[in-house]
């Protein structure tokens, strides 16, 4: 395969390809807003809403940047995964009002990775003055944007979607330096239909990677 060098990303030798491949999507999608919105300063407190394919990588990148990270989820069962495996500093169940009230006004920024329709006011309330809520998910229905909480705290709601080639290479090099990979399940190509069924049930942690080289059989002539 021949490609224009301006559109090729070099994967450092210490990054396993199966763990690096999803970073070209989920990795740059979360790395870019952390950099662009200035949520990459050591000592900052950043929340990550959703612990799926995007969210788990966002936690890893933010931690490597020296940021204090709180994972935010509707599922209490994800606490152990967030704290022990992904190394988040704390965990919030956003359906627990007592937890949300205790964390109100404590975060410099929040990366919201959830694609399902959900209210964003609870996240806005977690922000400090001048805090930033960055939306990465694209729900099928538009978010309702409450203006008054933004005015009172001079808060910002922004968005982000992937990144350019230069920044993607920067992200990959950063990942290699800090040994960051996506959590993946490698599957043979004949498992794709089953994998799609599992995806519909959110039964994957956190990305499927197809081993094409070892499992795709050449056509018979």
TIROSE-414063 format. One record per residue: residue in three letters; x, z, y of N, C-alpha, C, O, CB in turn. Coordinates in steps of 0.05 Angstrom, whole numbers, plus 5000, padded with zeros to 4 digits. Last residue first. Glycine has a CB too. Layout:
! TIROSE-414063
ALAXZYXZYXZYXZYXZY/...
This chain:
! TIROSE-414063
UNK481648724622481248444627481148294600480848054599483448324645/UNK479649354647480449194623479848904629477648834639478949294598/UNK482349724702480249564689481249394666483549314667478849384710/UNK485650354692485650084702483449914688482849964665488449944699/UNK482650984705483650794685483550514697481650444710482050814659/UNK484451554738483151294742484351094723486651024725483351194772/UNK487751994730485251974715483651714719481751664704483452204723/UNK492252034761492452104732489952054716489952064691493252394730/UNK490751864812493051754799493151804769494051624754495451864812/UNK486252174828485951894822488251784805487851634786485651734847/UNK483752734827486352654817486152364808485852304784487352834794/UNK480152944883480052774859482952684852484352574868478252524864/UNK478353574903480353364906480453214880480853324859483253494913/UNK473453954937474153814912476353604920476153474941471653674900/UNK474254564972474354274972474954174944476654274930476454174993/UNK474555084962472655004983472554704986470854605001473455145010/UNK469555194920471255364937474055224940475655254922471555654925/UNK462755024909465554934909467155124928466055204948465854634918/UNK456954964911458455084889461254974888461954844869456955044862/UNK452754784942454954934955456655084934457755294940453855134976/UNK449454444917448854734913450954904927450855154923448654794883/UNK451853964927449154004937448254294935446554384950447153824922/UNK456454034897456654034926453854084938453654234958457753774937/UNK454553954845455454224853455654244884455054454895458254284841/UNK453553414848451353594842452053884851450454024862450553594812/UNK458753234856456753184876454353364873453153464892455852894876/UNK461053374807461953504831459953464854459553644870464753384839/UNK458453034772457953314770458753464795457453644805459453434746/UNK460752554791457852594792457052884790455352984805456452434770/UNK466352644781465352614808462352664810461352804828465952334819/UNK469052644735467552894741466052874768464753054776469453134741/UNK472352224729469852214715468052464719465952484707470352164685/UNK476852374757475052194770472352174755470252124768476251914772/UNK478153084753478552814744476352634756474252734764478652794713/UNK479753544808477953444787478753164778479953014794475053444797/UNK481854144837482653874829480953784805480653924785485653854823/UNK479554514887479154484859479754194852478254014861476254564850/UNK482954884940481754654927481254694898482354864885483554414932/UNK484255115002483555214976481954984962479854904971481855484977/UNK489354795040486554845034486254955006487854884988484954575038/UNK495355145062493954925047491054995045490255225049495254885019/UNK500955355095498055345096497055105081497954875086497055335125/UNK506355515106505255505079502255515078501055655062506455725062/UNK508355465157507055715151505755715123504155895116504855775172/UNK510554955157512155175166510955445157512455635150512455175196/UNK506054655142508454665124510154905131511155045113510054405125/UNK502854715186501954805160504254845141504355035126499854615149/UNK505954455224505354735228504554865201505355085194503154785249/UNK505653935204508254065206507954375209509554525197509853955229/UNK500153845210501353845183504053985183504654135165501653555173/UNK499753875266498254055249499554075221499854295211495353975247/UNK502853435281503553705291502253915273503554115266502753745320/UNK499753025259502453075248503453355257504753495241504352865259/UNK495253095292494953135263497753185250497953345232493552895250/UNK497252955341496453235337496153295307496653515298493853305352/UNK498052405332500252575340499652865334501353015324500852535370/UNK492852225318494952205299497252395306498352545289496051925296/UNK487652675344489152425342491452445322491952655310490252355369/UNK481953005311484152985330485652725326485152575307486053225327/UNK475353315303477853205292480053195313479953355332477452935279/UNK471753515354471453345330474053215323474853015336469253135335/UNK468454035390470853895382470353735357468753815340473254095379/UNK465354375446465454255420468054125414469754105432463154055417/UNK463254985480464454715478464354615450463254735432467354725487/UNK460955435525460355325499461455035499460754875516457255325493/UNK463356005560463355715556462555645528463355775509466155605562/UNK461656505610462456415583462056115580460755995596460856565561/UNK460656885650462356645655463456545629465856495626464656705675/UNK456857255638459657305629461557085634463857085624459557365600/UNK452257065661453057345666455957395658457257565669451157525650/UNK451756535643452156585671453356865676455156905692449556565687/UNK450756595589453156455597453856515626456156555634452756155594/UNK445956865587448357005577450956865585453056995587448157025547/UNK442656435610443156695624445556845614447156935630440756865623/UNK441956015573443755985597444456255609446756295617442355815618/UNK442055855506441056055526442956065550445356135546440856335513/UNK440655295474442755405490441655605511440455515530444355185504/UNK439255125409437955225434440155375449441355565439435555405427/UNK442054535379442154825385440454885409440254725428445054915388/UNK438154015348439854115369439754425371437754545366439153985396/UNK438253915277436653965301438554085322440354235316434354165295/UNK442353845241440453625244438653665268437553465279438853595219/UNK448754075267446154115254444253885259444553745279444854375264/UNK454954015262452953845275450253875261449653715243453853555275/UNK460454465277458354365260456354195276456154235300456954585245/UNK463454655318464554435303462454315284462654075278466954535286/UNK463654965380461854875359463154635345463654435357459054815370/UNK466355515409466955235402465355155377465755275356470055195398/UNK465755945461464555885435464955585430463955425445461555965434/UNK469856365498469156095491468056075463469256165444471655915494/UNK469656845553469956765525468956485520467356375536468556955507/UNK469057075602470656835601471156735572472856565568473356875615/UNK468057705572467857545597469857315595472157355587468357715622/UNK467757625500468457765524467757595549466857365545471557835524/UNK462457495452464657415470465157605493463357725503464057135481/UNK457957625425460457745415462757685434464857815432461057635388/UNK453957325447454057605454456657745445457357955455451657755442/UNK454756835422455356865451455657155459457257225476453156725468/UNK452756955372455556915375456356935404458557055410456356635365/UNK447157015382448757245371451757205375453157405380448057275342/UNK446056475401446056705419447556945408449057075423443156785426/UNK445556085364448256135374448356375393450556455401449355885388/UNK441856025303441956105331444856165340446356275324440256355336/UNK442255425262442455715266442655785295443555625311444955825251/UNK442354925214441155015239441255325240440555455221438154925241/UNK448854815184446054875183444954965210446455055227445455085161/UNK454354805193452854555197449854595196448254435206453654355176/UNK459055235223456655215207455054955214454654895237454855455211/UNK463455385251463855165232461255105216461354935198466055225213/UNK465655615311463155605295463255355277463055125287460655605313/UNK470256035335470055765323467655765304467655895284472755685308/UNK470556405394469356375367469356085359468655905375466456495367/UNK474556855435473456595427472256595399472956765383475456375430/UNK475457375445476257175465475056905460474556745478479257165466/UNK470857905432472357665423472957485446471357435464470757515402/UNK467558335445470258395436471958145431474358175426470158555411/UNK461958355456463858345478466758385470468358475487463058535498/UNK460058705398459158565422461358575444462458795449456558675433/UNK460758985352462758785359462158635385463758455393463058585336/UNK456259295347458859435349461059235358463059325371459659555322/UNK452358905340452359065364455059205368456059225391450159275363/UNK453658725288453858545311453958695338455358615356451458345311/UNK452659185257455359065258455758885283457758895296455958905233/UNK447159245266449059465274451859355276453359435294448859685254/UNK444858775245444858825274446859045283447959025304442058915282/UNK446858335201446858625204447158695233449258665245449258755188/UNK447657805199444857895196444658195199442358295200443757805169/UNK453057715200451557675225448557725223447057685242451957395235/UNK457758135179455358005169453457965192452458165203454058175145/UNK464658075191462058145201459857995186460157755181461858075232/UNK471158325181468958155170466358255182465858505182468958165139/UNK478258275198475658415195473458215187473957975188474858565221/UNK482657965191483058245198480458405195480658645189483958265227/UNK483757525135482357585160482657885165482858045147479257515158/UNK486157335088487657515106486357555133487757605153490457415109/UNK484157065046484656905071486057075092486956965112482056795081/UNK483957475007485157215001485957065027488156955029483257054985/UNK481957955032484157965013485557695009487957685007483158064986/UNK477857785070479957985076482357965058484657955067478758275074/UNK474757385045475757355073478057545078480057455091473557415093/UNK473557594995475057334997476357315025478657235027473157104992/UNK470558035010473058074995474857824997477257845001472558134965/UNK466157795036467957975050470657995036472757985049466658255053/UNK462257495013464757355020466757545033468957455041464057125038/UNK457757795005459457754982462057614989463957614972457957584961/UNK454757765051456557995048458457965025460658085025454858245043/UNK453557195087453857285059455757525056458257485059454857055041/UNK453756995136451157115128451357245101449557385092449056895128/UNK459857165172458357025152455657155148455157385155459857015125/UNK466057145203463157205207461557035188461756795188462357155237/UNK472357435208470657245194467757335197467157575193471557215164/UNK476657535260474357645247472757425234471857245248472557805268/UNK483557575273481357415264479157585251479657755235482357205244/UNK488457555321486857735306484257595299482857495317486258005321/UNK493757075318491157155329489857365310490157345286489356915333/UNK498256815302498557085312495957205323496057405337500657095332/UNK497756335277498356325306498656605318499356635341496156175320/UNK496056485227498856385230499656365259502056385265499156115216/UNK490656585239492456805231495356725234496956885243491856885202/UNK488856065250488856265271490656505264492056605282485956375275/UNK489555825199491055725222491155945244493255995255489755475233/UNK485956125166488856115160490456025184492556135189489255915137/UNK481056045191482056315189485156305184486656455196480656465166/UNK480555485184480655595211481855885211483455955228477955605224/UNK479855465129482355355140482755465169484955515177482255055140/UNK474855685124477055825110479755725121481655875122476855775080/UNK471555325154472055605162474455735149475955875163469655765157/UNK471254835127472554855153473355145159475655195167470654755175/UNK468854995077471154815078472654825104475154815104470354535073/UNK466655645096466655415078469155255081471355365085464155245084/UNK464756105125467256105109467055895087467255945063467656385096/UNK462456225190462356055167464956055151467055995163461555775175/UNK465856315249463256325237463056125214463455885218460956275258/UNK471056705269470456445255467856475240467556645222472856375234/UNK473656975329471756985307471456705295471656505309469057085316/UNK479557255355477857015351476157055327477057155306479656765347/UNK483357565402481357625381479457385379478057325397479857895387/UNK490457525415487657465420485857535397486857575374487357155427/UNK495457605395494057835406491157785413489657965417495457935429/UNK498056965412498357215396496957455410497257485435501257285391/UNK493556445425495556625436495656885420493557005414494856695466/UNK489856055415492156065397494356265407496656255398493355795395/UNK485855845444485156065427487456115407486956195384482456025413/UNK485655405479487455625485486855875469487456105478487255695513/UNK482954955466481455165482483155415486482055615496478955235467/UNK486854675437485754565462484354775479484754785504483754345455/UNK488055005391490054935411488754855438489554965459491754705401/UNK483055035367484555285372486655235393487155405410485855385345/UNK481654495362480254665382481654925387481555025409477454715373/UNK485654335321485554215348484054385368485054435390484153945346/UNK484654615274487154665288486854565317487654705336489454515275/UNK479854405255479854685264482354745280482254915299479754875240/UNK480953875244478353945257478354225268476954285288476053905238/UNK485553895215485753805243483153875258483253925282486353505245/UNK483254095166485454225180485554155209485654325226488054145166/UNK479253755148478554025156480754165172480154325190477954195131/UNK482853275146480153285157479553565167479453615191478053205135/UNK487853385128487553145145484753115156484252955174488252895129/UNK487153785093487953865120487753625139487453665163490853965120/UNK486153555043483853635060484553725088482853725106482453865046/UNK491853465028489953245034487553335050486853205070489053125008/UNK494553935014494953825041492853615048492053585072497753695043/UNK493354044962492554244983492854145011491654255029494254494979/UNK495353594937492553664933491553864954489253864962492053774905/UNK500853604952499053394962496053464959494453414977499553134948/UNK504154184975502954034952500853844962499253914979501754234931/UNK509454185019506454205018505454044993505953804991505254085044/UNK514854095020513954355010510854385009509954595000515154575027/UNK515653595043515953625014514853885003514053904980518853605007/UNK510653395091513153525084513253585054511153635041513553775100/UNK507652785101507153045088509853165080511253055063505253015064/UNK506552395156508552475137507952755127507652945142511352465149/UNK501451935168502252215171504252285149503752235125499752415169/UNK500551335202501451465177502351745183503851795203503651305163/UNK499850995244497451125232498051265206496251305190495350915228/UNK504450755258503150915279500651065268499651245281502250735302/UNK505950425217507250685219505850865239506151115237510150655226/UNK500950095180502350115206503450395209501950595206500450035230/UNK502050045109500450125133502250125157504650145156499250405128/UNK501249825043502849795068501049875091498749775093504049515071/UNK501750004976500050005000501850005025503650165027498150255000/
